[in-house]
Amino acid sequence: MSWGATGRFLLPGAGEATKRVGAKQVQAVKRLQCRQRGKLRRMIHLAGRTAVVTGSSSGIGRAIAIELARAGANVLVHARRSENAAAAVAKELRELGVESTVLLADLADLPAAEELVDRAWTWQSGIDIWINNAGADTLTGDAARWSYWQKLDALWQVDVRATMICARAAGAKMVAVGSGVVLNMGWDQAERGMAGDSGELFGAVKGAVMAFTRSLAKSLAPAVRVNCLAPGWIKTAWGETASDYWQQRAQNESLLRRWGTPEDVAKTATFLVSPAASFITGQIVAVDGGL
C-alpha cells in the first residue's frame, strides 16, 4: 500500500490505474479544447462577407485587412493617396484566396468622404462590415510641426467627421438590407486623459468618436451592430522611432509590460465583426494590455 499524491492510501497497482485515469482525463480535456477552438474558428469565419477598412494601406488598417482576409472576408482596401502601398496590400489579400480591390479617397474632403460609401457599395453589391480605421497622422512627417489648431482641424476632419459620415451612410444601407456591422476607432486614454498637446487633441477627438459610437449603436439597432476599439500603446510608425522615454513609458503603462502590435488590434477587430460577437454592440473595447 502506498501514499498517493492526493493524500489517499492506494492499494498495490492502483498507482498505474490512477495514471491511466489521469491520462484519459487529460485527453478528454484536450479533445474538448480542440472542439471549442474549432467552434470558435467557425464562428469567426467570414467567408462570403464583404468588408471595407479605411486607411488600410499600412499600420493597424493593413493588419485588420489581412486578418479579415484570413477569416475569409473579401476586403476593399482604402487609402488617401498611397496607391502602390494599397495595391500591394490588395495583392497580399488575394493571395490568401479572397477578393480585394482598392479605392482612393481623401477623407478630409467632405464630398469624397460622402461618396466613398456609395463607391464601395457597388464593388460587391453590398457591404457587410465597415471599419473606420483611417485617422490623420499628426505625429510624424511635416504634420508633426503643425500648430496645435492645424492638428485639431486635420484630426476633426478625418477621425471624427469622416468616421461619422461613413458610419451613418454605411449603417443606413445596412439597415435597409437588415444586417451589418460598423466598427470605429477610439483611444484607451480618451476617458482618462493624458497631459500634453497630443493627449488633449486625441482625447477630444477620440472621445467624440467613442460617444458617437454609443449613440449610433442605439440608432441602428437591432439590425446593425456598432462598436469601437480603443487601442493603447500600439507600435506603428511613430512607435518605431519614438525616443527611449516613450519606449519605456509605453511598456511600463501596460500591465503586460510590452507595446501592443497592429496584429493585437486586428485580431480583436475580427472577433468584434464576426458572428462570435453577435450579442455585443454599443461597446468600447480596449486593446491596451491592461492599464
C-alpha positions as CSV (number, residue, x, y, z in Angstrom):
1,M,0.0,0.0,0.0
2,S,1.3,3.5,-0.9
3,W,0.6,7.1,-0.2
4,G,-0.9,8.9,-3.3
5,A,-0.3,12.5,-4.4
6,T,-3.8,13.3,-3.3
7,G,-3.2,12.3,0.2
8,R,-5.0,8.9,-0.1
9,F,-3.8,5.4,0.5
10,L,-3.5,3.5,-2.7
11,L,-3.7,-0.3,-3.0
12,P,-0.9,-2.1,-4.8
13,G,-1.3,-1.5,-8.6
14,A,-3.6,1.4,-8.0
15,G,-1.0,3.9,-9.0
16,E,-0.9,2.7,-12.6
17,A,-4.7,2.8,-12.7
18,T,-4.7,6.3,-11.4
19,K,-2.2,7.3,-14.0
20,R,-4.4,5.8,-16.7
21,V,-7.5,7.6,-15.5
22,G,-5.5,10.9,-15.3
23,A,-4.2,10.4,-18.8
24,K,-7.8,9.8,-20.0
25,Q,-8.9,13.0,-18.3
26,V,-6.2,15.0,-19.9
27,Q,-7.1,13.5,-23.3
28,A,-10.7,14.3,-22.8
29,V,-9.9,17.9,-21.8
30,K,-7.7,18.2,-24.9
31,R,-10.5,16.9,-27.2
32,L,-12.9,19.4,-25.6
33,Q,-10.5,22.3,-26.1
34,C,-10.0,21.2,-29.8
35,R,-13.8,21.2,-30.3
36,Q,-14.1,24.6,-28.7
37,R,-11.3,26.1,-30.8
38,G,-12.9,24.6,-33.9
39,K,-16.3,26.0,-32.9
40,L,-14.8,29.5,-32.3
41,R,-13.0,29.4,-35.7
42,R,-16.3,28.6,-37.4
43,M,-18.0,31.5,-35.6
44,I,-15.2,33.9,-36.7
45,H,-15.3,32.5,-40.2
46,L,-16.2,35.4,-42.5
47,A,-16.4,33.6,-45.9
48,G,-18.9,35.3,-48.2
49,R,-18.8,38.6,-46.3
50,T,-17.5,41.9,-47.8
51,A,-15.6,44.3,-45.6
52,V,-14.2,47.9,-46.1
53,V,-11.3,49.0,-44.0
54,T,-10.5,52.7,-44.3
55,G,-6.8,53.6,-44.0
56,S,-5.7,50.1,-44.7
57,S,-2.6,50.6,-46.8
58,S,-0.3,50.4,-43.7
59,G,-0.2,50.0,-39.9
60,I,-3.3,48.9,-38.0
61,G,-5.6,49.1,-41.0
62,R,-3.4,46.8,-43.1
63,A,-3.2,44.3,-40.2
64,I,-7.0,44.3,-39.9
65,A,-7.4,43.8,-43.6
66,I,-5.1,40.8,-43.5
67,E,-6.8,39.3,-40.5
68,L,-10.3,39.7,-42.1
69,A,-9.0,38.0,-45.3
70,R,-7.6,35.1,-43.3
71,A,-11.1,34.7,-41.8
72,G,-12.4,34.5,-45.4
73,A,-13.8,38.0,-46.0
74,N,-13.4,39.9,-49.3
75,V,-11.8,43.2,-48.4
76,L,-11.8,46.6,-50.0
77,V,-8.6,48.4,-49.2
78,H,-8.8,52.2,-48.9
79,A,-6.1,54.8,-48.9
80,R,-5.9,58.5,-49.3
81,R,-3.2,58.6,-52.0
82,S,-0.8,55.7,-51.4
83,E,-2.0,53.7,-54.4
84,N,1.1,51.5,-54.6
85,A,1.0,50.5,-51.0
86,A,-2.7,49.9,-51.1
87,A,-2.3,47.8,-54.3
88,A,0.4,45.7,-52.5
89,V,-2.0,45.0,-49.6
90,A,-4.8,44.0,-52.0
91,K,-2.4,41.7,-53.8
92,E,-1.4,40.1,-50.5
93,L,-5.1,39.6,-49.6
94,R,-5.9,38.0,-53.0
95,E,-3.0,35.6,-52.3
96,L,-4.9,34.5,-49.2
97,G,-7.7,33.3,-51.5
98,V,-10.2,36.2,-51.2
99,E,-11.2,39.1,-53.5
100,S,-9.8,42.5,-52.9
101,T,-9.7,45.9,-54.6
102,V,-8.5,49.4,-53.9
103,L,-10.3,52.7,-53.6
104,L,-8.6,56.1,-53.1
105,A,-10.3,58.9,-51.3
106,D,-9.1,61.9,-49.2
107,L,-11.5,61.6,-46.2
108,A,-10.6,65.2,-45.2
109,D,-12.5,66.3,-48.3
110,L,-16.2,66.3,-47.4
111,P,-17.6,65.3,-50.8
112,A,-15.0,62.5,-51.1
113,A,-16.0,61.1,-47.7
114,E,-19.7,61.3,-48.6
115,E,-19.1,59.4,-51.9
116,L,-16.8,56.7,-50.5
117,V,-19.7,54.5,-49.2
118,D,-21.6,54.6,-52.5
119,R,-18.4,53.8,-54.4
120,A,-17.6,50.9,-52.1
121,W,-21.1,49.6,-52.1
122,T,-21.0,48.9,-55.9
123,W,-17.9,46.6,-55.7
124,Q,-19.7,43.5,-54.4
125,S,-23.3,44.9,-54.5
126,G,-23.2,45.5,-50.7
127,I,-21.0,45.7,-47.6
128,D,-21.4,43.5,-44.5
129,I,-18.6,45.1,-42.5
130,W,-17.4,48.7,-42.3
131,I,-14.3,49.6,-40.3
132,N,-13.5,53.2,-39.8
133,N,-9.8,52.9,-39.1
134,A,-8.5,56.0,-41.1
135,G,-7.0,58.8,-39.0
136,A,-4.9,61.9,-39.6
137,D,-1.3,61.4,-38.7
138,T,-0.2,64.4,-36.7
139,L,2.7,62.7,-35.0
140,T,5.2,62.1,-37.9
141,G,6.4,63.9,-41.0
142,D,5.6,67.5,-41.7
143,A,2.4,67.3,-39.7
144,A,4.4,66.9,-36.5
145,R,5.4,70.5,-36.9
146,W,1.9,71.9,-37.5
147,S,0.4,74.2,-35.0
148,Y,-2.0,72.9,-32.3
149,W,-5.0,74.2,-34.2
150,Q,-3.9,72.8,-37.6
151,K,-3.6,69.4,-36.0
152,L,-7.0,69.7,-34.5
153,D,-8.5,70.6,-37.8
154,A,-6.9,67.6,-39.5
155,L,-8.0,65.2,-36.8
156,W,-11.5,66.6,-36.7
157,Q,-11.9,66.2,-40.5
158,V,-10.7,62.7,-40.7
159,D,-11.0,61.0,-37.4
160,V,-14.4,62.5,-36.4
161,R,-16.3,63.9,-39.4
162,A,-15.3,61.2,-41.9
163,T,-16.0,58.5,-39.3
164,M,-19.4,59.9,-38.7
165,I,-20.2,60.3,-42.4
166,C,-19.1,56.8,-43.4
167,A,-20.6,55.1,-40.3
168,R,-24.0,56.8,-40.8
169,A,-24.1,56.2,-44.6
170,A,-22.9,52.6,-44.4
171,G,-25.2,52.0,-41.4
172,A,-28.3,53.3,-43.2
173,K,-27.6,51.0,-46.2
174,M,-27.1,48.0,-43.8
175,V,-30.4,48.8,-42.0
176,A,-32.1,48.7,-45.4
177,V,-30.9,45.2,-46.1
178,G,-31.4,44.0,-42.5
179,S,-27.9,43.4,-41.2
180,G,-24.3,44.7,-40.9
181,V,-21.5,45.7,-38.6
182,V,-19.8,49.0,-38.1
183,L,-16.5,49.3,-36.1
184,N,-14.9,52.6,-35.2
185,M,-11.6,53.5,-33.7
186,G,-11.2,55.3,-30.4
187,W,-8.3,55.6,-27.9
188,D,-8.0,53.9,-24.5
189,Q,-6.9,57.1,-22.7
190,A,-9.7,59.3,-24.1
191,E,-11.8,58.8,-21.0
192,R,-8.9,59.0,-18.5
193,G,-7.0,61.9,-20.0
194,M,-3.3,62.4,-20.8
195,A,-1.3,65.5,-20.3
196,G,0.2,67.4,-23.2
197,D,-0.9,68.7,-26.6
198,S,-1.3,65.2,-28.1
199,G,-3.2,64.0,-25.1
200,E,-5.6,66.9,-25.4
201,L,-6.1,66.6,-29.1
202,F,-6.5,62.8,-29.2
203,G,-8.6,62.9,-26.1
204,A,-11.1,65.3,-27.6
205,V,-11.2,63.7,-31.0
206,K,-11.3,60.0,-30.0
207,G,-13.7,60.8,-27.1
208,A,-16.1,62.2,-29.7
209,V,-15.8,59.0,-31.8
210,M,-16.5,56.9,-28.7
211,A,-19.5,58.9,-27.7
212,F,-20.8,58.8,-31.3
213,T,-20.4,55.0,-31.4
214,R,-22.6,54.5,-28.4
215,S,-25.4,56.7,-29.8
216,L,-25.1,55.2,-33.3
217,A,-25.5,51.7,-31.9
218,K,-28.8,52.8,-30.5
219,S,-29.9,54.4,-33.7
220,L,-29.1,51.4,-35.9
221,A,-30.3,48.6,-33.5
222,P,-31.3,45.9,-33.8
223,A,-30.3,45.3,-37.4
224,V,-26.8,46.7,-37.2
225,R,-24.2,46.3,-34.5
226,V,-21.8,49.2,-33.8
227,N,-18.7,49.0,-31.6
228,C,-15.5,50.9,-31.1
229,L,-12.0,49.7,-30.5
230,A,-9.8,51.7,-28.1
231,P,-6.2,50.8,-28.7
232,G,-3.5,51.8,-26.3
233,W,0.2,51.9,-27.0
234,I,0.4,50.2,-30.4
235,K,3.8,50.2,-32.2
236,T,3.0,51.7,-35.6
237,A,5.2,54.2,-37.5
238,W,5.5,56.7,-34.6
239,G,6.3,54.0,-32.1
240,E,9.1,52.6,-34.2
241,T,11.1,55.9,-34.0
242,A,9.9,57.1,-30.5
243,S,12.5,58.1,-28.0
244,D,13.7,55.9,-25.1
245,Y,11.4,57.8,-22.8
246,W,8.3,56.9,-24.8
247,Q,9.5,53.3,-25.4
248,Q,9.8,52.9,-21.6
249,R,6.6,54.7,-20.9
250,A,4.6,52.6,-23.4
251,Q,5.9,49.4,-21.8
252,N,5.5,50.5,-18.2
253,E,1.9,51.7,-18.6
254,S,0.8,48.2,-19.8
255,L,0.2,45.5,-17.3
256,L,1.7,43.1,-19.8
257,R,4.8,45.3,-20.0
258,R,5.1,45.5,-23.8
259,W,4.0,47.5,-26.7
260,G,0.8,46.3,-28.5
261,T,1.1,45.3,-32.1
262,P,-1.2,46.1,-35.1
263,E,-1.9,42.4,-35.1
264,D,-3.2,42.6,-31.5
265,V,-5.8,45.1,-32.6
266,A,-6.6,43.2,-35.8
267,K,-7.5,40.0,-34.0
268,T,-9.9,41.9,-31.7
269,A,-11.4,43.7,-34.6
270,T,-12.0,40.5,-36.5
271,F,-13.7,39.0,-33.4
272,L,-16.0,42.0,-33.0
273,V,-17.2,42.0,-36.6
274,S,-17.8,38.2,-36.6
275,P,-20.8,36.1,-35.6
276,A,-18.9,35.2,-32.4
277,A,-19.7,38.7,-31.1
278,S,-23.3,38.7,-32.2
279,F,-24.5,39.9,-28.8
280,I,-22.0,42.8,-28.5
281,T,-23.0,46.3,-29.6
282,G,-22.6,49.9,-28.3
283,Q,-19.3,48.9,-26.6
284,I,-15.9,50.5,-26.3
285,V,-13.3,47.7,-26.3
286,A,-9.8,48.5,-25.0
287,V,-6.8,46.8,-26.6
288,D,-4.1,48.1,-24.4
289,G,-2.5,45.2,-22.3
290,G,-4.3,46.5,-19.3
291,L,-3.8,49.9,-17.6
